Amino acid sequence: MLVEKVGKAQVDPVVLFDAPVQKKVTDRATDIEKTIKREVVKCQTLIIWTDCDREGENIGYEIINLCRPLKIGLKIYRARFSEITYDSAVRALSNLTQPDERVSAAVDVRQELDLRIGAAFTRFQTLRLHRLFGFDSKQIISYGSCQFPTLGFIVERYLQRENFIREPFWKITVEHQTDNNEFCEFTWERNRLFEHQPCLMIYDMIMDEPLARVMDIKSKNKSKWRPTALDTVEMEKLASRKLRMTGKKTMDIAEKLYMKGLISYPRTETNIFPSEINLNPLVQNQISDQRWGIFAQRVLNDGPRPRNGKNTDKAHPPIHPIRYPDGQLTDEENKLYELIVRHFLACVSKDAQGDETTIKINIANENFHASGLIIRERNYLDVYIYDKWSEKELPHYELNQTFYPTKIEMIQGETSPPQLLTEADLIALMEKHGIGTDATHAEHIAKIQERLYTKMNSDRRFEPEKLGLGLCEGYDKMGHALSKPYLRAELENQLKAVCEGRANPAGK
């Protein structure tokens, strides 16, 4: 039995790749097991009400496999739901389906691979490095097929920053103050040059003939799009950037809000509202709030029209508020609930509208431009305090108008190294490369901090600890891409194929 062998220090890590795996009930779940066994013998029908994701389907089959031997002819159904409300429960009961064994099998495959690989490599690393470097005997130097690529992103960005060589550049700026004391700054269309002499030659030509001529004036309507419906990854990124919450903290709080019936299921890859969801009551619930109630009424008057994304997991709708809280929330719960409500109301309202004007001038055959913006309708910006759209009014210019700039400068600068990753950046990379799932990103990030592989600095950016840096660089120098995302991303693709019936979980 694998779990028994893992606990023995003398076991060769290689043995763990082939050791038999046995599932058993944990000590703290024995009372649940007894209750299920007692109740199923009295029943003719079993309805699985676990979460409607891969893990929930797998837990459902653990219950099914426990109950089937105890009750011959037991009818088994699956309830599909996304929120803890009366209407959702009735809808699920009216549309019972069959549990999906393929989805459960994909979880079994992933769990077994993670267990075998994690146990073997963790044992190998821990024993080997303890002998070589004399680490604290209690320190576990773990390996996880999601942990290491997550750490790899952090190390890669850190090394890019450390090895960055700054390059000097030069650019030309033009400023003009009109007779009415209105100010305008023009940007060079070449942006910048990385050689000093050519830039100096152009600057000298401009200074010899500094007369500017207005070559083009263009005005057009400009829209700032409202946010798409909220999925888990976007919620984690927003909470990290706007609320300064870690991904794990965000998911813990979201789970509490869900259990209180305040929001829909918080683990979803969907950013498309299905047509059967009636959005009007959800907006109506928010009218009493002094912070956004007036805006919610405006949305109702116009009719909620969600801006949908492109993704659906076909299990859960986007994250949205279910009802208004009738009790006291903690400060953190209130902040996350507010973010979810404001995002939802913004999503179902209208894009912001403005007028953008671009003015192009020419000086000594060099082009410069300036852009301005006037906001006509704020719309979703009135409720979505997390977005900014700044107005910039330009002075009035006429086509072919000439003027002498107030200031023309050649400025020297240098390129900047890339910033270390924020948690939002890291989650975005994990999502892009298929490392973990929307439900597990936060756990993997927390684990590599717990293992002292990385830390978050005072700017809330990740930098690797010596141990994490050494592990990644060590494996890279040996030619093993364990810190790269390719292996895990390929596994996620194979698991998806198992879920869809395109691959055999046994690998045959």
KOLDO-702292 format. One line per field, with one value per residue (C-alpha): x, y, z; residue number from 1. Coordinates in steps of 0.001 Angstrom, whole numbers. Example, Ala and Ser with C-alpha at 12.3 -4.5 7.8 and 13.67 -1.06 7.14 Angstrom:
BEGIN
east	[12300, 13670]
north	[-4500, -1060]
up	[7800, 7140]
resi	[1, 2]
END
This chain:
BEGIN
east	[0, 1556, 621, 2281, 5536, 5729, 6128, 9226, 12540, 14386, 12126, 13807, 11923, 11881, 9655, 6903, 6332, 4946, 3655, -86, -2451, -5316, -8085, -9468, -11656, -9765, -10171, -12144, -14578, -15510, -18663, -19766, -19158, -21271, -24105, -24180, -24151, -26967, -29187, -28707, -30266, -33533, -33556, -34516, -32776, -29427, -28988, -25450, -25359, -21599, -19978, -20416, -16755, -14234, -13441, -17126, -17815, -15026, -16361, -19760, -18347, -16723, -20246, -21681, -19036, -19749, -23524, -23937, -22845, -25252, -28432, -29295, -31200, -30330, -31257, -28536, -28883, -26791, -28084, -26466, -26540, -24411, -25818, -27350, -30860, -34360, -34880, -31570, -32401, -35839, -34337, -31706, -34312, -36426, -33474, -31617, -28875, -26498, -23102, -20188, -17738, -15276, -14823, -14314, -11775, -9784, -9509, -8381, -5656, -4492, -4514, -2518, 68, 424, 768, 3361, 5459, 5161, 5989, 8949, 10560, 9848, 11532, 14457, 14994, 14521, 16853, 19484, 19641, 19508, 22660, 24431, 23529, 22414, 18937, 16683, 15546, 11911, 12119, 10385, 11774, 8702, 8140, 4777, 4033, 2163, 4365, 7571, 6288, 4693, 8050, 9662, 7692, 8930, 12556, 12469, 11240, 13733, 16641, 15405, 15505, 18888, 20519, 18929, 21377, 20108, 20381, 20498, 18054, 17219, 13920, 12610, 9673, 7713, 5626, 3349, 1625, -1050, -1916, -4751, -2238, -3438, -742, -140, 2647, 3401, 4936, 7533, 6247, 9650, 9208, 12929, 16287, 19011, 21853, 22794, 24257, 21234, 18902, 21171, 21208, 17394, 17191, 19586, 17482, 14357, 16029, 17172, 13546, 11354, 8118, 5351, 2457, -792, -1025, -4076, -6883, -9020, -11931, -13717, -16029, -14180, -15611, -14161, -15537, -17205, -15762, -16817, -18647, -16487, -14703, -12444, -9123, -10287, -11689, -8343, -6430, -8794, -8723, -4932, -4580, -7432, -7947, -4382, -5676, -3738, -5355, -5811, -7433, -9716, -10874, -11373, -13563, -15435, -16217, -17691, -19826, -21018, -21903, -23906, -25876, -24616, -22791, -22840, -20291, -16859, -14896, -15799, -14074, -17230, -17493, -20709, -24126, -26465, -29666, -31851, -30557, -32945, -30668, -33403, -33982, -30221, -29968, -33164, -31557, -28945, -31245, -31359, -27597, -26608, -23319, -24692, -28471, -29129, -26906, -28700, -32009, -30547, -29533, -33064, -34572, -32370, -32539, -29440, -27298, -24222, -20942, -19978, -16538, -15706, -15275, -17669, -17028, -20669, -21006, -21270, -22285, -20008, -19555, -22366, -24271, -27289, -28823, -28127, -26602, -29084, -26413, -23030, -20046, -16405, -14389, -12708, -15988, -17588, -14740, -14866, -18669, -18517, -16033, -18282, -21394, -19720, -18231, -21613, -23463, -20747, -20897, -24661, -24670, -23209, -19751, -18379, -18461, -16175, -14723, -11037, -9138, -5688, -3620, -607, 2060, 5209, 8478, 11354, 9806, 9483, 5997, 4631, 1157, -1026, -4259, -7087, -10288, -13649, -15947, -19589, -21194, -19503, -22037, -20343, -17565, -20106, -20164, -16868, -14393, -11598, -11294, -10099, -10623, -9030, -10110, -7471, -8630, -6534, -6216, -8052, -5970, -6848, -5670, -2518, -2134, 1514, 3130, 6500, 6726, 7400, 9972, 11807, 14070, 16219, 15960, 18162, 16744, 17456, 15457, 14095, 14228, 10967, 9176, 9016, 5703, 2698, 273, -2120, 692, 1527, -2083, -2369, 730, -582, -3881, -2174, 46, -2524, -812, -3429, -7054, -9082, -9748, -6107, -3986, -4109, -3144, -39, 1114, 593, 2460, 5673, 5708, 5126, 8066, 10295, 10893, 9690, 8458, 6391, 8411, 7236, 5985, 3798, 5919, 7425, 11142, 12689, 14416, 17867, 16374, 13803, 16364, 18850, 16328, 15249, 18778, 20015, 17433, 17891, 21655, 21021, 18893, 15603, 12773, 10998, 10453, 8930, 5170, 5193, 4769, 1866, 107, 264, -1160, -4069, -4793, -4788, -7110, -9485, -9459, -10383, -13282, -14562, -14180, -11359, -8751, -8666, -7815, -5745, -3587, -4325]
north	[0, 3283, 5469, 3053, 2930, 6713, 7013, 4776, 6580, 3469, 2942, 3537, 6390, 4367, 1739, 4333, 4514, 942, 409, -419, 2397, 1895, 4357, 4425, 6642, 9181, 9096, 12337, 11051, 7777, 9260, 10438, 6925, 5395, 7853, 7157, 3389, 3643, 5816, 4162, 860, 2754, 4355, 3389, 6351, 8095, 11672, 13052, 16721, 17272, 20266, 20201, 20103, 17316, 16920, 16904, 14196, 12102, 12505, 11555, 8272, 7601, 7810, 5668, 2959, 2947, 2622, 233, -2951, -2157, -1714, -3888, -2022, 1398, 4143, 6772, 10328, 13485, 16927, 19746, 23124, 26239, 28093, 27329, 28711, 27259, 27926, 26299, 23196, 22858, 23320, 20647, 18166, 18761, 18071, 15158, 13585, 10648, 10994, 11138, 8325, 9692, 12907, 10929, 8693, 11743, 12824, 9333, 9438, 12890, 12018, 8829, 10523, 13427, 11013, 8769, 11543, 13806, 11072, 9722, 13049, 14580, 11629, 11750, 15498, 15527, 12613, 13663, 17331, 16619, 14513, 17057, 20310, 19387, 20902, 20815, 17202, 18342, 20363, 18704, 19602, 18690, 18254, 18714, 18693, 21991, 23423, 23352, 25027, 27685, 28221, 28122, 31171, 33112, 32051, 32754, 36314, 36848, 35751, 37904, 40860, 39965, 39397, 42398, 44776, 48328, 50039, 53820, 55448, 58968, 60578, 64006, 65685, 68745, 71002, 73867, 76464, 78367, 82043, 80993, 79312, 75842, 73171, 70288, 67693, 65880, 62393, 61511, 58913, 57217, 56839, 56451, 55619, 53460, 55382, 58851, 60310, 59777, 61210, 64234, 64847, 64794, 67070, 69574, 69590, 70271, 73096, 74636, 74704, 74520, 75653, 73091, 72532, 70745, 67951, 66032, 66239, 63157, 62702, 59417, 57749, 55754, 53002, 51598, 48115, 46981, 43808, 40369, 38024, 36974, 33623, 32303, 33310, 36868, 37114, 36008, 38497, 41364, 40626, 40506, 43805, 45802, 44318, 43118, 39637, 36471, 33912, 31502, 34168, 35128, 31546, 30950, 34051, 33269, 29808, 31391, 33776, 30820, 28765, 31744, 31761, 35222, 34336, 31583, 28766, 30455, 27832, 28243, 28666, 30170, 33822, 33482, 33923, 31187, 32484, 30665, 32770, 35615, 38522, 40962, 39536, 39450, 43156, 43908, 42428, 45206, 48249, 48810, 49353, 53004, 52436, 51040, 50904, 53881, 52324, 48971, 50748, 52294, 48828, 47542, 50477, 49798, 46014, 44018, 43031, 41037, 41286, 37659, 36181, 33050, 30310, 27867, 24765, 23708, 23184, 26565, 30078, 33074, 34230, 36614, 37781, 35668, 37811, 40828, 40011, 40219, 39749, 41111, 40312, 40551, 43362, 40996, 39274, 42644, 43783, 40656, 40686, 44340, 43497, 40687, 42901, 45860, 43574, 41967, 45292, 46663, 43534, 43820, 47590, 49597, 50424, 53894, 56249, 59126, 61202, 60814, 63462, 62912, 65803, 65146, 67809, 67912, 69680, 69408, 66239, 64587, 63609, 64067, 63463, 64216, 62522, 63786, 62300, 63673, 61212, 61580, 58689, 57038, 54187, 51172, 53398, 54874, 51588, 49925, 51778, 49417, 50932, 54406, 56371, 59788, 62760, 64814, 67938, 69276, 72906, 73879, 73519, 74069, 71991, 73544, 75862, 76696, 77512, 77536, 75004, 76352, 73637, 71010, 68619, 65587, 63357, 60431, 57417, 53739, 50561, 49072, 45446, 43507, 43681, 40673, 38816, 39835, 37124, 38285, 37947, 34482, 33279, 34588, 32594, 29447, 29844, 30486, 27397, 25050, 24698, 23593, 24636, 27666, 25864, 24979, 27963, 29559, 26298, 25790, 29370, 29006, 25681, 26998, 29799, 27318, 25230, 28347, 28210, 31776, 34789, 37891, 41073, 44431, 45407, 42269, 40709, 37220, 36595, 33149, 32075, 30485, 26996, 27577, 29227, 26430, 23679, 25247, 26071, 22635, 20731, 23097, 22486, 18732, 19180, 18318, 20772, 20080, 23788, 24363, 24198, 21744, 18453, 19599, 21352, 18147, 16176, 18637, 18143, 14369, 14608, 16736, 14020, 11439, 13652, 13902, 10173, 10668, 8881, 5758, 6507, 3311, 4727, 1830]
up	[0, -1180, 1760, 4163, 2186, 1872, 5620, 5782, 5322, 4136, 1110, -2256, -3997, -7244, -5596, -5204, -8960, -8985, -5444, -5333, -4415, -2010, -1224, 2277, 4429, 6516, 10285, 10397, 7752, 9457, 10999, 7549, 6203, 8983, 8360, 4611, 5169, 7719, 5539, 2148, 3230, 3859, 400, -3135, -4776, -4294, -5561, -5672, -4591, -4491, -6214, -9975, -10930, -11491, -7812, -6907, -9498, -8017, -4479, -5848, -7126, -3760, -2303, -5111, -4649, -913, -1373, -4320, -2482, 367, -1684, -4668, -7384, -6008, -8476, -8791, -10135, -10273, -9283, -11274, -9528, -9208, -6216, -2844, -3306, -3264, -6983, -7864, -5797, -7412, -10871, -10164, -8886, -11971, -14269, -12693, -14827, -14580, -12857, -15298, -14624, -17198, -15214, -12010, -13757, -14860, -11225, -10190, -12848, -11799, -8094, -8636, -10844, -8428, -5506, -7152, -8692, -5674, -3170, -5145, -5998, -2597, -896, -3331, -2897, 854, 1634, -882, 77, 3805, 3428, 1226, 2962, 6458, 6320, 9368, 9627, 9776, 6561, 3633, 217, -1760, -5456, -7115, -10828, -10394, -7634, -9669, -12848, -10615, -8926, -12369, -13520, -10491, -10979, -14714, -14189, -11348, -13560, -16444, -14094, -12572, -15959, -17641, -19330, -19476, -22855, -23302, -25699, -26854, -27792, -28775, -27034, -28128, -25876, -26850, -24702, -26637, -26387, -24071, -21739, -22736, -22695, -25110, -25215, -28479, -28742, -31374, -33833, -33898, -30133, -29387, -30984, -29488, -31143, -29973, -33175, -35477, -32820, -32381, -36150, -36280, -33256, -34892, -38073, -36025, -34142, -37449, -38665, -35540, -37196, -36535, -38933, -38096, -40682, -39510, -36953, -36379, -34009, -33403, -30948, -28310, -26127, -22925, -22595, -19410, -17850, -18993, -16642, -13691, -13525, -10773, -12300, -12942, -9401, -7941, -10090, -9264, -5540, -5614, -7482, -5984, -2510, -1823, -990, -1723, -3991, -1082, 1088, -1796, -2325, 1409, 1693, -1529, -156, 2989, 927, -1154, 1923, 3232, -14, -998, -4228, -6821, -6869, -6804, -8745, -12382, -15723, -17239, -18243, -20247, -18622, -19921, -21462, -18910, -15997, -15191, -14307, -13274, -9755, -9150, -9975, -8006, -4875, -4893, -5105, -1334, -1019, -665, -2494, -5760, -5389, -7701, -10363, -10000, -10638, -13804, -14991, -14377, -16251, -19286, -18969, -17928, -20908, -19871, -21715, -22085, -22624, -24615, -22013, -20413, -18334, -18905, -15152, -13452, -14489, -13896, -10302, -9358, -6261, -5322, -2597, -422, 2991, 5852, 8519, 9467, 7259, 8268, 6724, 4247, 3360, 2733, 470, -1687, -1822, -2907, -5670, -6950, -6882, -8566, -11218, -11856, -12141, -14427, -16597, -17164, -17793, -20706, -22020, -21283, -24281, -25210, -28036, -28855, -30804, -32319, -33662, -35877, -36462, -38583, -37799, -40299, -41782, -38370, -37182, -33670, -32283, -29265, -28188, -26018, -24625, -23543, -21694, -22775, -20856, -17882, -17694, -16038, -14638, -12210, -10290, -11222, -9039, -10110, -13613, -14513, -17731, -17499, -19549, -21322, -23096, -25986, -27052, -30225, -33400, -37057, -40010, -41577, -38586, -37847, -34538, -32818, -29974, -26512, -25820, -27887, -26000, -26701, -23648, -22709, -20910, -20468, -20740, -17528, -16395, -16180, -12844, -10558, -10745, -8692, -7627, -10356, -12927, -11629, -11765, -15332, -16355, -14662, -16488, -19828, -19571, -18034, -14648, -12131, -12360, -11375, -8085, -7278, -8406, -4962, -3221, -5359, -4769, -1019, -967, -2560, 10, 2827, 1553, 1645, -2113, -2616, -695, -1351, -870, 489, -2993, -3009, -5725, -5670, -5464, -5045, -1869, -2204, -1946, -4693, -6952, -6368, -7132, -10427, -11563, -10510, -12542, -15500, -15530, -15520, -18633, -16920, -17626, -14333, -13671, -17109, -17752, -20660, -18776, -16604, -19462, -21503, -18569, -18265, -21978, -21521, -18505, -20547, -23206, -20534, -19385, -22946, -23652, -26179, -24049, -21894, -18235, -18160, -20945, -23290]
resi	[1, 2, 3, 4, 5, 6, 7, 8, 9, 10, 11, 12, 13, 14, 15, 16, 17, 18, 19, 20, 21, 22, 23, 24, 25, 26, 27, 28, 29, 30, 31, 32, 33, 34, 35, 36, 37, 38, 39, 40, 41, 42, 43, 44, 45, 46, 47, 48, 49, 50, 51, 52, 53, 54, 55, 56, 57, 58, 59, 60, 61, 62, 63, 64, 65, 66, 67, 68, 69, 70, 71, 72, 73, 74, 75, 76, 77, 78, 79, 80, 81, 82, 83, 84, 85, 86, 87, 88, 89, 90, 91, 92, 93, 94, 95, 96, 97, 98, 99, 100, 101, 102, 103, 104, 105, 106, 107, 108, 109, 110, 111, 112, 113, 114, 115, 116, 117, 118, 119, 120, 121, 122, 123, 124, 125, 126, 127, 128, 129, 130, 131, 132, 133, 134, 135, 136, 137, 138, 139, 140, 141, 142, 143, 144, 145, 146, 147, 148, 149, 150, 151, 152, 153, 154, 155, 156, 157, 158, 159, 160, 161, 162, 163, 164, 165, 166, 167, 168, 169, 170, 171, 172, 173, 174, 175, 176, 177, 178, 179, 180, 181, 182, 183, 184, 185, 186, 187, 188, 189, 190, 191, 192, 193, 194, 195, 196, 197, 198, 199, 200, 201, 202, 203, 204, 205, 206, 207, 208, 209, 210, 211, 212, 213, 214, 215, 216, 217, 218, 219, 220, 221, 222, 223, 224, 225, 226, 227, 228, 229, 230, 231, 232, 233, 234, 235, 236, 237, 238, 239, 240, 241, 242, 243, 244, 245, 246, 247, 248, 249, 250, 251, 252, 253, 254, 255, 256, 257, 258, 259, 260, 261, 262, 263, 264, 265, 266, 267, 268, 269, 270, 271, 272, 273, 274, 275, 276, 277, 278, 279, 280, 281, 282, 283, 284, 285, 286, 287, 288, 289, 290, 291, 292, 293, 294, 295, 296, 297, 298, 299, 300, 301, 302, 303, 304, 305, 306, 307, 308, 309, 310, 311, 312, 313, 314, 315, 316, 317, 318, 319, 320, 321, 322, 323, 324, 325, 326, 327, 328, 329, 330, 331, 332, 333, 334, 335, 336, 337, 338, 339, 340, 341, 342, 343, 344, 345, 346, 347, 348, 349, 350, 351, 352, 353, 354, 355, 356, 357, 358, 359, 360, 361, 362, 363, 364, 365, 366, 367, 368, 369, 370, 371, 372, 373, 374, 375, 376, 377, 378, 379, 380, 381, 382, 383, 384, 385, 386, 387, 388, 389, 390, 391, 392, 393, 394, 395, 396, 397, 398, 399, 400, 401, 402, 403, 404, 405, 406, 407, 408, 409, 410, 411, 412, 413, 414, 415, 416, 417, 418, 419, 420, 421, 422, 423, 424, 425, 426, 427, 428, 429, 430, 431, 432, 433, 434, 435, 436, 437, 438, 439, 440, 441, 442, 443, 444, 445, 446, 447, 448, 449, 450, 451, 452, 453, 454, 455, 456, 457, 458, 459, 460, 461, 462, 463, 464, 465, 466, 467, 468, 469, 470, 471, 472, 473, 474, 475, 476, 477, 478, 479, 480, 481, 482, 483, 484, 485, 486, 487, 488, 489, 490, 491, 492, 493, 494, 495, 496, 497, 498, 499, 500, 501, 502, 503, 504, 505, 506, 507, 508]
END
